[in-house]
Amino acid sequence: MKIKELTLIPILGTIIFLTSLIKIPSIFPGAEFQMSAPISVLISMTFDPKIYILAGLIGSFLSFFTGISNIYGIIVALVFRIGVLVFILLIKNKNFCLLFASSFGTSLSRIVLSKLLGLPLISLLIPALPGMIISGVLAKLFYEKIYGRLLTYNILEERIWSIALRWEHLKIIIKRTYILVGLKV
């Protein structure tokens, strides 16, 4: 794993954790909308699947270790993330994925939760419908606003790395020249 990934994964995991703290309440118990859902879709659409899953694990464990979530919350979050990733890998249409990947992940996680808790599936799915709609719309909006900036950043980052690599090559050439001439380095 590259150093860039090693630094990026915890940052994304922290973003997922912090956005999971932002909740829009609902009149139905357990139906609040978490801002981490559209952010997770954005991260999964932008970065490598491995980075997305590892960042999601970090976000889930941060939530667990701070006492905000329990083991069921971690299971639901991981099923959501796997559902989002599977949907994106199968569908491969950017706009469709942005709008519906979160709904697929939420539905899948509610199915697992209904099996774990022995509750009727419909009683878990209906309260989640407003959040699914909000999540799809926000994922699309966030992607349009943030992806362009990330692309600009990546281009800038590639230029910086290119300059840094040229500098490293220059240092190696200077060092080899010193050795060739017989000077101490």
Secondary structure as UniProt FT lines:
FT   HELIX           3..20
FT   STRAND          23..24
FT   TURN            29..30
FT   STRAND          33..34
FT   HELIX           36..46
FT   HELIX           49..65
FT   TURN            66..67
FT   HELIX           71..91
FT   HELIX           94..117
FT   HELIX           121..125
FT   HELIX           126..128
FT   HELIX           129..181
//
